[in-house]
Amino acid sequence: MDTKNSLRTRPLSRRWFLGTVPVAVAGVAAACGTSTSSGSASSATTAGAAATAVATGPAAAGSVAALAQAFYRTLGAEQQTTVLQDYSLANAERWSNLPQGLIGGGGGGAGGGGRTGMPSGAAPSGAPSGAPGGAAPGGSGGGGGGQSRLGVSLGDLSEDQLAAFTTMLKAATGSGTGTGYDEIEQHLNADDQLAADGGGDDYGRKNFYVALLGSPQDTGTWELQFGGHHLAVANTYTDGKLAGATPSFRGIEPNDPFDLNGRTNQPMKVKEAAFTALLAGLSTAQLASAELSDTFTDLVLTPGKDWAFPTTKAGVPGSDLSTAQRELVLAAIASYVDDVADADAKTILARYEGELDDTHVAYAGTTALTEQDDYVRIDGPSVWIEFSMQHGIVLPGNHPHSVWRDRTTDYGGTQS
């Protein structure tokens, strides 16, 4: 990969970003319960007690755990205290689709008419979908009970620290074009673009956070948590192996292609194309079977809706699909599974492929997946993927939200 497009060179991009965007008001940090340093915030540590996790245990050379330890060693003492937290479901659940400055009720974004919730017609709220205070039927929170993200922000990392972080992230994510690390790189470019196009200081890569939950080593359970606006990476490792790669959130604004940092960016292109091809491949009768009666204004399993999988599957089952149609379903699933390291993705995809007969495809709205409230779902014995088109918040036009979950291995299987 061209180094000018890697996260390692982010200090140059941040200097450009900070020179073109207004300085954030101090009230944003106060609303999030964070402290501000060098123009970006480090979120609060676990309340009440110091973490007991360590970053010195045994870890195989080149493993994500070993690279997490190497990243940890580049940090200063205060950063180390902030980034290394104990592993618990409460800490693992502290992810969101919202910008950091809006978690916990910080207010709405610029632009127009975001809506919250699903299904069936929540009223416009003027805040990004999933924002606190705009709850949908059954509740649609911003994730983590309204608490800000754990960890240190990319905006507080030096060039050497960013280089170590990038090496760790590349090892944990896929190597494909338009998925995995490449998609994340485009995603961070998109949030910088959104900041410059009117989003302001709540947006931009400096507001993305990384945390190590538990002791990164080859024994026990720990999680690599990374995310920010429209992005959540939650890889849970147990005894040196990936135990779960979900919840995994992907969304984007702007959704149209744009040029930044020496490349054309459209982070969700692979996922959108896979879903569009899947629906286009269904017959008229199959589409009738797959169509949902409700209108879905956002995802069902938004941040904060953990282990709440529907008990009844809807849509057309894989057992009713042709070989070619089943390949389209598998391709749509792979566009999410390929976000994790290649060897892990191969194992996960094989499991999902073995469950295709009882994996259902359902949709609402139009099959073009371009209109507000267009929605598609893949629901299997294990896999759960949703894709929903939302009204723009900062920019005109629509943009996607999507989530990949797993009925068995969300949070590595941790349910309490």
C-alpha positions, 0 to 999 in steps of 0.5 A, a space after each residue: 500500500 502506498 505509504 502516503 495513504 496509510 494511517 502512519 502519515 496522519 499528522 500531515 492530514 490532521 494539520 491540514 484538517 485543523 487549519 480548515 475547520 473551526 475549533 470545537 467549543 469547550 462544551 462538547 468535551 464537558 458534555 462527553 465527560 472528557 478532557 481536552 488535550 492538543 485539540 482532541 479528547 481522551 475518553 474517561 477510564 473505567 469508573 471507580 478503579 484502576 484497570 488490572 489488565 497488563 500488556 506484558 504477558 506471553 504473545 506469539 510474535 507477529 500476533 495481534 496481541 504482540 502488536 498490541 503490546 508493541 503499540 502500548 509500549 510507544 505510549 506515555 504513562 497517562 496514555 497507557 492508563 487510558 488505553 488499557 482497560 479491564 475486559 467486561 461486557 460493560 466496557 465492550 458495549 461502549 461503542 457507537 455510530 455517533 461522533 464522540 462529541 455527541 455521545 451522551 446527549 451532546 446534541 444534533 449534527 449540522 444539516 437536516 432531518 436525521 431520524 432514529 429508530 425502527 421500524 415504522 416511521 419515527 418522526 424527524 429529530 434533527 439529530 443523527 440516527 441513534 442519537 440519545 434523546 431521539 429514541 425509537 419504539 423499543 429504544 434506539 440509543 447511541 451505544 454504551 448507555 450514553 457513555 463516551 468511548 474508552 481509549 485514546 484518540 488518534 488525534 493524541 498520537 504521535 507519528 511513531 505511535 500512529 505507526 505502531 497502531 497502524 501495524 496492529 490494525 492491519 494485522 487485525 483486519 482484512 487485506 482486500 480492496 474495499 474491505 478490511 484495512 483499506 475500507 477503514 482508511 477510506 472511512 477516515 478520509 471520509 470523516 475528514 472530508 465531512 468535517 471540512 464540508 460542514 461537519 465541524 470539529 465533532 468529525 474527522 479522524 482525530 475523534 476516533 479512539 482505540 482501547 485494549 480491553 483486558 490483557 493482550 496476550 495468548 491466554 485469557 480474553 481481551 478485545 481490540 476496540 477501535 471506532 468513531 463516527 459510523 465505525 466500530 471494530 470489536 475483535 475479541 480474542 480468547 487464548 490467542 485466537 479470534 473468538 468474535 469479530 462483532 458487533 461490527 458497525 459500518 456506515 458512511 457520510 459522504 456516500 458519493 465518491 470523493 478524492 482525498 489523500 491521493 485516492 478516490 474514496 467510497 468506503 461502502 462501495 463493495 458492501 452496497 454493490 453486493 447487496 444490490 446484486 443480491 436483490 437484483 438476482 431474486 425472482 419476482 416471486 422471491 422478492 415478494 416472499 422476502 419483502 417486509 411489511 414494516 418500514 425500517 427507519 434504521 437498524 434493528 440491532 443498533 448500538 445498545 441493542 445487544 443480544 436482542 436478536 428476533 426469535 422468528 426469521 423473516 424473508 426467503 430462506 437459502 434453501 429456496 435459492 439457486 446455486 447462483 443466488 446462494 453465491 450472491 448471498 455469500 458474497 454479501 456476507 463476505 463483504 463484511 467478514 472480509 473486514 477481519 484478518 484473512 485467515 480468520 475471515 476464511 474460517 468464519 465464512 465457511 461456518 456461515 456457508 454451512 448454514 446457508 439453507 437456514 439463512 434468510 434474506 429480507 428487505 423493505 423499501 426499494 431494491 435499489 438501496 438508494 432511497 431513504 428507509 431502503 433496508 435489507 437483512 441477512 439472518 442466519 443461525 449465526 450471521 446477522 447483517 443489516 443495511 439501512 439507507 439514512 437521510 443525510 445529517 451534514 450533507 444532502 442525500 442519503 447514506 448507509 448504516 450497517 451492522 454485522 452481528 453474530 448470534 453466538 460470537 458477539 463480544 466473543 460470546 460474552 453475554 454478562 
